[in-house]
Amino acid sequence: MKMQYTEEQIARANQTDLVSFLNAQGEQLVKSSREYRWKKHDSVTISGNRWYRHSQGMGGYPVDFVMEFYNATFPETMKMLIGEEGEGKQKSCPAPSQDFRLPEKNEDDELIVKYLTESRALEKNLVMEWIARGDIYEEKKRHNVVFVGRDADSIPRYAHCRGTGEIKYRGDVVGSDKSYGFGYRGTDNQLFVFEAAIGLLSFIQLFPKDWKKRSYLSLGGVSSSALMTFLSEPLKLLLFSCAWIMTRQGMRLVRNWQKKFWKGTV
């Protein structure tokens, strides 16, 4: 039986010196002032255990670095960083599925930008902002749009693919954890819940004022698992709203939530 990684193990992995790690992988780094620039991805700078990708305005720590640039699963990432298996189930931080791996990224996002702006009528600046965050991208093999769901520590846990061509493919990436969804964590006490990622983006486009202050969550269907996880985080939410297509099933679902979360609005 495979054991989960503990919070202590994940903390140690995130303390890994990335310069030493990349040198051990045979990567070439160029000293630039107090930082190092990665020759393979020249928009990436490294300093201690922190990294930043200037071209996309995103960065973080070693765990998300290895998952992002080495296309590794969470267990593979931990093995690369600290060379250990999970130690136990008690006081553990739930890890992504052994099978979960983000699809390989395409060199550019041209097709998905065209699809989202022309076919889905989203504004280009909004689409590009989410691409820059790394939460939307074009996958290499089939050129689907990939919507990435992350946990509170920004570790990818879930991904949903949507076709951009005539074949209207939709599907979750193998190993995705439905306890997490595509979304955004804001700073105030409001959460807006959606069935699908594009509905979430359309809502932000309709109500753009101060949107980054609020939180948004797409459930990727009608399961409330991602909502339960989100509400368990220490976000001090006082209000959540459901922006839902009012089918009979949707109305029944929202009524159930209204009973369970009486402070919510529908």
BALOBA-1460 file (C-alpha; in Angstrom, 3 decimals):
// residues 266
<rec num="1" residu="m" x="0.000" y="0.000" z="0.000"/>
<rec num="2" residu="k" x="1.448" y="3.366" z="-1.080"/>
<rec num="3" residu="m" x="1.646" y="5.916" z="1.707"/>
<rec num="4" residu="q" x="0.854" y="9.601" z="1.455"/>
<rec num="5" residu="y" x="3.482" y="12.289" z="1.831"/>
<rec num="6" residu="t" x="3.379" y="14.154" z="5.113"/>
<rec num="7" residu="e" x="3.300" y="17.925" z="5.483"/>
<rec num="8" residu="e" x="6.863" y="17.753" z="6.834"/>
<rec num="9" residu="q" x="8.068" y="15.923" z="3.712"/>
<rec num="10" residu="i" x="6.378" y="18.411" z="1.393"/>
<rec num="11" residu="a" x="7.855" y="21.313" z="3.385"/>
<rec num="12" residu="r" x="11.339" y="19.800" z="3.008"/>
<rec num="13" residu="a" x="10.805" y="19.295" z="-0.717"/>
<rec num="14" residu="n" x="9.860" y="22.960" z="-1.052"/>
<rec num="15" residu="q" x="13.077" y="23.975" z="0.719"/>
<rec num="16" residu="t" x="15.185" y="22.371" z="-2.036"/>
<rec num="17" residu="d" x="17.761" y="24.732" z="-3.520"/>
<rec num="18" residu="l" x="16.686" y="24.914" z="-7.158"/>
<rec num="19" residu="v" x="20.114" y="25.963" z="-8.420"/>
<rec num="20" residu="s" x="21.664" y="22.816" z="-6.958"/>
<rec num="21" residu="f" x="18.741" y="20.727" z="-8.214"/>
<rec num="22" residu="l" x="19.042" y="22.007" z="-11.788"/>
<rec num="23" residu="n" x="22.816" y="21.608" z="-11.785"/>
<rec num="24" residu="a" x="22.334" y="17.982" z="-10.724"/>
<rec num="25" residu="q" x="19.964" y="17.533" z="-13.684"/>
<rec num="26" residu="g" x="22.667" y="18.817" z="-16.033"/>
<rec num="27" residu="e" x="20.812" y="22.051" z="-16.788"/>
<rec num="28" residu="q" x="22.688" y="25.219" z="-17.733"/>
<rec num="29" residu="l" x="22.218" y="28.317" z="-15.580"/>
<rec num="30" residu="v" x="23.500" y="31.831" z="-16.173"/>
<rec num="31" residu="k" x="24.266" y="34.134" z="-13.222"/>
<rec num="32" residu="s" x="22.302" y="37.353" z="-13.421"/>
<rec num="33" residu="s" x="22.830" y="39.734" z="-10.497"/>
<rec num="34" residu="r" x="21.549" y="37.870" z="-7.399"/>
<rec num="35" residu="e" x="19.582" y="35.350" z="-9.443"/>
<rec num="36" residu="y" x="20.199" y="32.665" z="-12.016"/>
<rec num="37" residu="r" x="18.571" y="32.495" z="-15.423"/>
<rec num="38" residu="w" x="17.727" y="29.062" z="-16.816"/>
<rec num="39" residu="k" x="19.197" y="28.726" z="-20.305"/>
<rec num="40" residu="k" x="16.541" y="26.207" z="-21.400"/>
<rec num="41" residu="h" x="13.736" y="28.639" z="-20.501"/>
<rec num="42" residu="d" x="15.342" y="32.066" z="-20.551"/>
<rec num="43" residu="s" x="12.327" y="33.818" z="-19.027"/>
<rec num="44" residu="v" x="12.737" y="31.730" z="-15.839"/>
<rec num="45" residu="t" x="14.849" y="33.083" z="-12.987"/>
<rec num="46" residu="i" x="15.921" y="31.091" z="-9.931"/>
<rec num="47" residu="s" x="16.842" y="32.290" z="-6.453"/>
<rec num="48" residu="g" x="17.280" y="29.744" z="-3.678"/>
<rec num="49" residu="n" x="14.073" y="27.723" z="-3.480"/>
<rec num="50" residu="r" x="12.026" y="30.251" z="-5.472"/>
<rec num="51" residu="w" x="11.422" y="30.482" z="-9.211"/>
<rec num="52" residu="y" x="9.649" y="32.979" z="-11.413"/>
<rec num="53" residu="r" x="8.586" y="32.754" z="-15.064"/>
<rec num="54" residu="h" x="8.577" y="36.345" z="-16.282"/>
<rec num="55" residu="s" x="6.890" y="35.609" z="-19.628"/>
<rec num="56" residu="q" x="3.792" y="34.297" z="-17.837"/>
<rec num="57" residu="g" x="3.952" y="36.246" z="-14.578"/>
<rec num="58" residu="m" x="3.925" y="33.119" z="-12.425"/>
<rec num="59" residu="g" x="6.276" y="31.420" z="-10.008"/>
<rec num="60" residu="g" x="6.510" y="29.407" z="-6.840"/>
<rec num="61" residu="y" x="8.475" y="26.699" z="-5.050"/>
<rec num="62" residu="p" x="10.251" y="23.445" z="-6.028"/>
<rec num="63" residu="v" x="7.222" y="21.103" z="-5.974"/>
<rec num="64" residu="d" x="5.208" y="23.089" z="-8.515"/>
<rec num="65" residu="f" x="8.436" y="23.829" z="-10.458"/>
<rec num="66" residu="v" x="9.160" y="20.140" z="-11.081"/>
<rec num="67" residu="m" x="5.520" y="19.334" z="-11.896"/>
<rec num="68" residu="e" x="5.412" y="22.305" z="-14.282"/>
<rec num="69" residu="f" x="8.696" y="21.914" z="-16.167"/>
<rec num="70" residu="y" x="9.426" y="18.191" z="-15.876"/>
<rec num="71" residu="n" x="5.838" y="17.057" z="-16.534"/>
<rec num="72" residu="a" x="6.074" y="14.869" z="-13.421"/>
<rec num="73" residu="t" x="3.357" y="13.438" z="-11.213"/>
<rec num="74" residu="f" x="3.312" y="14.466" z="-7.563"/>
<rec num="75" residu="p" x="4.972" y="11.218" z="-6.331"/>
<rec num="76" residu="e" x="7.614" y="11.487" z="-9.091"/>
<rec num="77" residu="t" x="8.236" y="15.095" z="-8.076"/>
<rec num="78" residu="m" x="8.719" y="14.212" z="-4.413"/>
<rec num="79" residu="k" x="11.058" y="11.367" z="-5.345"/>
<rec num="80" residu="m" x="13.147" y="13.731" z="-7.480"/>
<rec num="81" residu="l" x="13.354" y="16.387" z="-4.774"/>
<rec num="82" residu="i" x="13.890" y="14.393" z="-1.580"/>
<rec num="83" residu="g" x="14.350" y="10.814" z="-2.800"/>
<rec num="84" residu="e" x="11.724" y="9.444" z="-0.415"/>
<rec num="85" residu="e" x="8.456" y="7.537" z="-0.533"/>
<rec num="86" residu="g" x="5.443" y="8.697" z="1.458"/>
<rec num="87" residu="e" x="5.876" y="8.030" z="5.182"/>
<rec num="88" residu="g" x="2.348" y="7.479" z="6.399"/>
<rec num="89" residu="k" x="-1.317" y="8.305" z="6.468"/>
<rec num="90" residu="q" x="-1.461" y="10.134" z="9.801"/>
<rec num="91" residu="k" x="-1.115" y="13.906" z="9.704"/>
<rec num="92" residu="s" x="-0.570" y="13.644" z="5.986"/>
<rec num="93" residu="c" x="-1.209" y="16.203" z="3.313"/>
<rec num="94" residu="p" x="-3.319" y="14.459" z="0.633"/>
<rec num="95" residu="a" x="-1.268" y="14.070" z="-2.520"/>
<rec num="96" residu="p" x="-2.428" y="14.142" z="-6.124"/>
<rec num="97" residu="s" x="-3.324" y="10.769" z="-7.604"/>
<rec num="98" residu="q" x="-0.436" y="8.509" z="-8.591"/>
<rec num="99" residu="d" x="-1.779" y="8.643" z="-12.167"/>
<rec num="100" residu="f" x="-2.387" y="12.401" z="-12.425"/>
<rec num="101" residu="r" x="-0.145" y="14.225" z="-14.864"/>
<rec num="102" residu="l" x="-0.887" y="17.490" z="-16.655"/>
<rec num="103" residu="p" x="-0.982" y="17.061" z="-20.450"/>
<rec num="104" residu="e" x="2.123" y="18.318" z="-22.240"/>
<rec num="105" residu="k" x="1.904" y="21.969" z="-23.210"/>
<rec num="106" residu="n" x="1.982" y="23.139" z="-26.804"/>
<rec num="107" residu="e" x="4.666" y="25.638" z="-27.816"/>
<rec num="108" residu="d" x="2.021" y="28.363" z="-28.112"/>
<rec num="109" residu="d" x="-1.650" y="28.922" z="-27.269"/>
<rec num="110" residu="e" x="-2.786" y="30.260" z="-30.632"/>
<rec num="111" residu="l" x="-5.605" y="27.774" z="-31.301"/>
<rec num="112" residu="i" x="-7.175" y="27.961" z="-27.855"/>
<rec num="113" residu="v" x="-7.042" y="31.771" z="-27.846"/>
<rec num="114" residu="k" x="-8.886" y="31.750" z="-31.176"/>
<rec num="115" residu="y" x="-11.431" y="29.239" z="-29.854"/>
<rec num="116" residu="l" x="-12.077" y="31.066" z="-26.577"/>
<rec num="117" residu="t" x="-12.309" y="34.535" z="-28.135"/>
<rec num="118" residu="e" x="-14.161" y="33.706" z="-31.359"/>
<rec num="119" residu="s" x="-16.256" y="30.635" z="-30.535"/>
<rec num="120" residu="r" x="-16.864" y="31.398" z="-26.845"/>
<rec num="121" residu="a" x="-16.879" y="35.223" z="-27.141"/>
<rec num="122" residu="l" x="-14.417" y="35.821" z="-24.309"/>
<rec num="123" residu="e" x="-12.282" y="38.947" z="-24.331"/>
<rec num="124" residu="k" x="-8.683" y="38.310" z="-25.320"/>
<rec num="125" residu="n" x="-7.157" y="40.215" z="-22.401"/>
<rec num="126" residu="l" x="-9.121" y="38.056" z="-19.931"/>
<rec num="127" residu="v" x="-8.066" y="34.839" z="-21.689"/>
<rec num="128" residu="m" x="-4.424" y="35.917" z="-21.797"/>
<rec num="129" residu="e" x="-4.481" y="36.748" z="-18.088"/>
<rec num="130" residu="w" x="-5.561" y="33.201" z="-17.196"/>
<rec num="131" residu="i" x="-3.021" y="31.748" z="-19.625"/>
<rec num="132" residu="a" x="-0.323" y="33.836" z="-17.943"/>
<rec num="133" residu="r" x="-1.362" y="32.362" z="-14.593"/>
<rec num="134" residu="g" x="-0.813" y="28.873" z="-16.020"/>
<rec num="135" residu="d" x="-4.422" y="27.870" z="-15.308"/>
<rec num="136" residu="i" x="-5.389" y="27.669" z="-18.995"/>
<rec num="137" residu="y" x="-3.175" y="26.347" z="-21.766"/>
<rec num="138" residu="e" x="-3.166" y="24.491" z="-25.079"/>
<rec num="139" residu="e" x="-2.156" y="20.850" z="-24.888"/>
<rec num="140" residu="k" x="0.264" y="19.586" z="-27.505"/>
<rec num="141" residu="k" x="-1.238" y="16.309" z="-28.721"/>
<rec num="142" residu="r" x="-4.808" y="17.295" z="-29.609"/>
<rec num="143" residu="h" x="-4.735" y="21.082" z="-29.080"/>
<rec num="144" residu="n" x="-7.512" y="20.953" z="-26.501"/>
<rec num="145" residu="v" x="-8.021" y="23.736" z="-23.983"/>
<rec num="146" residu="v" x="-6.806" y="22.560" z="-20.580"/>
<rec num="147" residu="f" x="-8.352" y="24.113" z="-17.452"/>
<rec num="148" residu="v" x="-6.199" y="23.436" z="-14.378"/>
<rec num="149" residu="g" x="-7.565" y="23.128" z="-10.841"/>
<rec num="150" residu="r" x="-5.159" y="23.752" z="-7.967"/>
<rec num="151" residu="d" x="-5.228" y="23.327" z="-4.213"/>
<rec num="152" residu="a" x="-4.646" y="26.134" z="-1.698"/>
<rec num="153" residu="d" x="-0.874" y="25.662" z="-2.132"/>
<rec num="154" residu="s" x="-1.179" y="26.063" z="-5.940"/>
<rec num="155" residu="i" x="-0.327" y="22.402" z="-6.595"/>
<rec num="156" residu="p" x="-2.234" y="21.089" z="-9.667"/>
<rec num="157" residu="r" x="-4.798" y="18.473" z="-8.606"/>
<rec num="158" residu="y" x="-7.330" y="18.515" z="-11.415"/>
<rec num="159" residu="a" x="-7.473" y="19.274" z="-15.138"/>
<rec num="160" residu="h" x="-10.324" y="19.333" z="-17.640"/>
<rec num="161" residu="c" x="-9.848" y="19.225" z="-21.422"/>
<rec num="162" residu="r" x="-12.225" y="20.742" z="-23.948"/>
<rec num="163" residu="g" x="-11.924" y="20.272" z="-27.710"/>
<rec num="164" residu="t" x="-11.410" y="23.305" z="-29.934"/>
<rec num="165" residu="g" x="-12.371" y="21.696" z="-33.255"/>
<rec num="166" residu="e" x="-15.527" y="20.276" z="-34.781"/>
<rec num="167" residu="i" x="-15.458" y="17.300" z="-32.411"/>
<rec num="168" residu="k" x="-16.800" y="18.705" z="-29.127"/>
<rec num="169" residu="y" x="-14.677" y="16.619" z="-26.794"/>
<rec num="170" residu="r" x="-14.920" y="17.152" z="-23.033"/>
<rec num="171" residu="g" x="-13.193" y="15.120" z="-20.370"/>
<rec num="172" residu="d" x="-11.182" y="15.202" z="-17.166"/>
<rec num="173" residu="v" x="-7.509" y="14.231" z="-17.302"/>
<rec num="174" residu="v" x="-6.840" y="10.737" z="-15.915"/>
<rec num="175" residu="g" x="-6.201" y="10.858" z="-12.168"/>
<rec num="176" residu="s" x="-7.883" y="14.247" z="-11.669"/>
<rec num="177" residu="d" x="-9.222" y="14.818" z="-8.168"/>
<rec num="178" residu="k" x="-12.786" y="16.166" z="-8.327"/>
<rec num="179" residu="s" x="-12.295" y="17.521" z="-4.806"/>
<rec num="180" residu="y" x="-10.599" y="20.444" z="-6.547"/>
<rec num="181" residu="g" x="-11.773" y="22.600" z="-9.419"/>
<rec num="182" residu="f" x="-10.723" y="25.308" z="-11.831"/>
<rec num="183" residu="g" x="-11.004" y="28.621" z="-10.067"/>
<rec num="184" residu="y" x="-9.507" y="31.646" z="-8.384"/>
<rec num="185" residu="r" x="-8.949" y="32.509" z="-4.717"/>
<rec num="186" residu="g" x="-9.605" y="36.153" z="-3.966"/>
<rec num="187" residu="t" x="-9.144" y="38.316" z="-0.887"/>
<rec num="188" residu="d" x="-12.690" y="39.137" z="0.246"/>
<rec num="189" residu="n" x="-15.453" y="36.921" z="1.683"/>
<rec num="190" residu="q" x="-17.418" y="36.137" z="-1.501"/>
<rec num="191" residu="l" x="-17.384" y="32.896" z="-3.505"/>
<rec num="192" residu="f" x="-19.138" y="32.407" z="-6.859"/>
<rec num="193" residu="v" x="-19.792" y="28.810" z="-7.925"/>
<rec num="194" residu="f" x="-20.212" y="27.567" z="-11.504"/>
<rec num="195" residu="e" x="-20.880" y="24.309" z="-13.298"/>
<rec num="196" residu="a" x="-18.221" y="24.852" z="-15.988"/>
<rec num="197" residu="a" x="-14.997" y="26.795" z="-16.480"/>
<rec num="198" residu="i" x="-16.217" y="28.831" z="-19.450"/>
<rec num="199" residu="g" x="-19.269" y="29.903" z="-17.459"/>
<rec num="200" residu="l" x="-16.918" y="31.150" z="-14.752"/>
<rec num="201" residu="l" x="-14.876" y="33.176" z="-17.256"/>
<rec num="202" residu="s" x="-18.021" y="34.568" z="-18.902"/>
<rec num="203" residu="f" x="-19.289" y="35.743" z="-15.507"/>
<rec num="204" residu="i" x="-16.027" y="37.587" z="-14.807"/>
<rec num="205" residu="q" x="-16.298" y="39.222" z="-18.229"/>
<rec num="206" residu="l" x="-19.838" y="40.398" z="-17.425"/>
<rec num="207" residu="f" x="-18.861" y="41.686" z="-13.962"/>
<rec num="208" residu="p" x="-15.195" y="42.697" z="-14.250"/>
<rec num="209" residu="k" x="-15.075" y="45.391" z="-11.556"/>
<rec num="210" residu="d" x="-12.765" y="44.293" z="-8.711"/>
<rec num="211" residu="w" x="-13.141" y="40.668" z="-9.806"/>
<rec num="212" residu="k" x="-9.787" y="39.681" z="-8.293"/>
<rec num="213" residu="k" x="-11.079" y="40.467" z="-4.814"/>
<rec num="214" residu="r" x="-13.651" y="37.676" z="-5.055"/>
<rec num="215" residu="s" x="-13.263" y="33.883" z="-5.260"/>
<rec num="216" residu="y" x="-14.580" y="31.732" z="-8.106"/>
<rec num="217" residu="l" x="-14.943" y="27.975" z="-8.453"/>
<rec num="218" residu="s" x="-15.986" y="25.713" z="-11.318"/>
<rec num="219" residu="l" x="-17.163" y="22.279" z="-10.174"/>
<rec num="220" residu="g" x="-16.689" y="20.603" z="-13.551"/>
<rec num="221" residu="g" x="-20.208" y="19.146" z="-13.335"/>
<rec num="222" residu="v" x="-22.750" y="18.767" z="-10.548"/>
<rec num="223" residu="s" x="-20.642" y="17.113" z="-7.862"/>
<rec num="224" residu="s" x="-20.239" y="19.268" z="-4.749"/>
<rec num="225" residu="s" x="-16.852" y="17.722" z="-3.820"/>
<rec num="226" residu="a" x="-14.811" y="20.718" z="-4.979"/>
<rec num="227" residu="l" x="-17.157" y="23.081" z="-3.151"/>
<rec num="228" residu="m" x="-16.784" y="21.124" z="0.093"/>
<rec num="229" residu="t" x="-12.999" y="21.298" z="-0.197"/>
<rec num="230" residu="f" x="-13.043" y="25.007" z="-0.993"/>
<rec num="231" residu="l" x="-15.313" y="25.822" z="1.942"/>
<rec num="232" residu="s" x="-13.036" y="23.877" z="4.289"/>
<rec num="233" residu="e" x="-10.153" y="26.248" z="3.524"/>
<rec num="234" residu="p" x="-9.487" y="29.143" z="5.945"/>
<rec num="235" residu="l" x="-10.856" y="31.815" z="3.602"/>
<rec num="236" residu="k" x="-13.416" y="33.324" z="6.026"/>
<rec num="237" residu="l" x="-16.196" y="33.151" z="3.445"/>
<rec num="238" residu="l" x="-19.474" y="34.754" z="4.508"/>
<rec num="239" residu="l" x="-21.340" y="34.594" z="1.215"/>
<rec num="240" residu="f" x="-21.418" y="32.257" z="-1.730"/>
<rec num="241" residu="s" x="-23.506" y="32.571" z="-4.851"/>
<rec num="242" residu="c" x="-24.417" y="29.990" z="-7.485"/>
<rec num="243" residu="a" x="-24.370" y="31.121" z="-11.095"/>
<rec num="244" residu="w" x="-26.072" y="28.112" z="-12.651"/>
<rec num="245" residu="i" x="-27.977" y="27.206" z="-15.791"/>
<rec num="246" residu="m" x="-31.461" y="26.596" z="-14.385"/>
<rec num="247" residu="t" x="-32.250" y="23.111" z="-15.599"/>
<rec num="248" residu="r" x="-34.496" y="21.013" z="-13.355"/>
<rec num="249" residu="q" x="-31.440" y="19.179" z="-12.043"/>
<rec num="250" residu="g" x="-29.590" y="22.446" z="-11.489"/>
<rec num="251" residu="m" x="-32.469" y="24.005" z="-9.558"/>
<rec num="252" residu="r" x="-32.738" y="20.940" z="-7.319"/>
<rec num="253" residu="l" x="-28.998" y="21.011" z="-6.686"/>
<rec num="254" residu="v" x="-28.984" y="24.698" z="-5.766"/>
<rec num="255" residu="r" x="-31.956" y="24.248" z="-3.402"/>
<rec num="256" residu="n" x="-30.068" y="21.487" z="-1.607"/>
<rec num="257" residu="w" x="-27.065" y="23.743" z="-1.222"/>
<rec num="258" residu="q" x="-29.287" y="26.572" z="0.004"/>
<rec num="259" residu="k" x="-30.523" y="24.327" z="2.816"/>
<rec num="260" residu="k" x="-27.021" y="23.213" z="3.690"/>
<rec num="261" residu="f" x="-25.409" y="26.674" z="3.494"/>
<rec num="262" residu="w" x="-28.107" y="29.002" z="4.748"/>
<rec num="263" residu="k" x="-25.871" y="32.078" z="4.473"/>
<rec num="264" residu="g" x="-25.524" y="31.520" z="0.745"/>
<rec num="265" residu="t" x="-27.535" y="33.326" z="-1.907"/>
<rec num="266" residu="v" x="-29.005" y="31.854" z="-5.056"/>
